[in-house]
C-alpha cells in the first residue's frame, strides 16, 4: 500500500519557483499568440438550404473513392472538430486515403428557427444533402458517417430511407439512452421539457455548455486550467489549448421544437430501444437498417458510454455489422494522436472492403 505523500519546504519552494518561471515565460508567449483559427482543409460550398450548408473538402490529391462520404455532426457543437488543425484532423486522414469527403454544417439557429422539428433536420436538411450527392454522382446511394447526435440522426434517416444509404458509419453515437452510467440521460429523465421550451423558446448555447461542463466539474472547471500553467512557455501547445477552448464555447443555440422532440423521444422515451420515435409521422425501426453498419465508440466516453453505443448491434437488421472500440474519450476520438492513426484508416479500410 502506498504511503502518504511527503511534502518538504525545499520541494515546495522549488515548485513555487518553477511555477513563477512558467508564469513569467507565459507573458512573453501570450504576446506572440494571435487569434487562433480552425479548419486545416480547404472546402467549398456545394449546396444550401437556409442556414444549413453542405461543404466538399478539397485534399492535396483527387479522391479515388467512387462513392462520396457525407459527415453529419451533432447540433450542439460546431462540426469543425473533425478538422480542427493540420495534425488533428479526421477529415485530412480520410482525404489522404482517397475518400471523397463532405460535411453538413447546421449553422446557428436564431428565433426564426424556433419551430424547426426533427423532421426538418433529418428529412429536409440531411435528406436534402444526401439527395444532392445522389444526383451529382448519379447513384442511388451514398456513404454516411454520423457523429454523436448526428449519428442518431443518421440512424433515423437510414432506417427511413434505406435505399439511399450504401454504407452507414456511426461514431460515439447514443443508441440506448437508459444505461445506468449515462449521467446526461439521468439528468434529463424527469425534465419538464414542455415548460422548459415554452419558457425559453430556443435553448441557449451557454446553458447547454454549462450542463456538459458540470458533468466533470473538477476536470473541466479547475484541473485543465491549473494544467495550463505547464504549457504557458510553449507557443504551439498554448495555441492548441486555445483552439480547443474556442471550439468548446462556439456552440449554437438549439431550435426549441427539435430540442423538445429529441429529449422526449430519445433521452426520456429511449425510442431506439423501446420504440416510439416519430419523424414526420413515420416510425423509426432500426430493423430497417439492412446496409453494412460500422459502429465506433470510445471506451472512456462520459457523454456516450460504451454500453449506450454497443446496443446498436442488437437492433439493426443487417448481418454486416461491425464494432470498433477506441481507447479514449468523447473528444479524444477526434483529436488525439492515437485517433489520427486509427480512426481514418479503420473507416477507409472498412469502406474499401465493401466497395469491391
Buried (B, 14 or more C-beta within 10 A) or exposed (E): EEEEEEEEEEEEEEEEEEEEEBEEEBEEBEEEEEEBEBBBBEBEEBBBBEBBBBBBBBBEEEBEBEBBBBBBBBBBBBBBBBBBBEEBBBBBBBBBBBBBBBBBBBBEBEEEBBEBBBBBBBBBBBBBBBBBBBEBBEBEBBBBBBBBBBBBBBBBBBBBBBEBBBBBBBBBBBBBBBBEEBBBBBEBBEEEBEEBBEEBBBBEBEEBBEBBBEEBEEEBEEEBEEEBEEBBBBBEBBBBBBBBBBBBEBBBBBBBBBBBBBBBBBBBBBBBBEEBBBBEEEEBBBEBBBBBBBBBBBEEBBBBBBBBBBBBEEBBBBEEBBBBEBEBBBBBBBBBEEBBEBBBBBBBEBBBEBEE
